[in-house]
Amino acid sequence: SQKIEQNSEALNIQEGKTATLTCNYTNYSPAYLQWYRQDPGRGPVFLLLIRENEKEKRKERLKVTFDTTLKQSLFHITASQPADSATYLCALPTGGFKTIFGAGTRLFVKA
Amino acid sequence: DAGVTQSPTHLIKTRGQQVTLRCSPKSGHDTVSWYQQALGQGPQFIFQYYEEEERQRGNFPDRFSGHQFPNYSSELNVNALLLGDSALYLCASSLESVGYGSGTEAFFGQGTRLTVV
């Protein structure tokens, strides 16, 4: 069955540094991959979508890469700020209309 | 635009009881998906409704059922509640796009925190 793996350990970085989060998947070749942000007690908020024919996508301080050979996506936040502290989820369509999510990586940005 | 709204925000039920959760999609959205999110886990797909029909279902038992109304709002019903059903239930709405693979952004509600005791 399809599986998504994200860093289970929390990521702690200093303000101003670049945070890099990893999403690996198996047994699937998705047409696209999405990244969401989730704050405690809230629903996920869509950030970026990258398609299988795109290597890289940027939005303000966010950058996503998608390597379909490695079955991996990297999510970067440059010039990180304490307000970026949250859980970041990657999500894939798995055929039909179903989307699966990773467990998420918790990011803490220290001032 | 109020976005996706869910009710209630919190709920406590006893094992064996039944519960109904409600969702109003973002204005203009016609597709509603429901997810269950246990603590420390990612959202797990329960099912998706479009044109008042369940068109795909995840690995959840028949105790989980739903409905979509003509105004696109939706309900999630869970019968014979188990302790393991305690979780955050999320509703996500989207606009039906041109076929699979187009990548539709989903807008999530704040969720309903269900506790089964």
Interface residues (C-beta under 8 A of the other chain):
Chain A: I4 A31 Y32 Q34 G41 R42 G43 P44 V45 F46 L49 R51 L89 A91 P93 G95 G96 F97 K98 T99 I100 F101 G102 A103 G104
Chain B: V4 S33 Y35 G40 Q41 G42 P43 Q44 F45 Q48 Y50 R55 Q56 G58 L88 L90 A92 Y100 G101 G103 E105 A106 F107 F108 G109 Q110 G111 R113
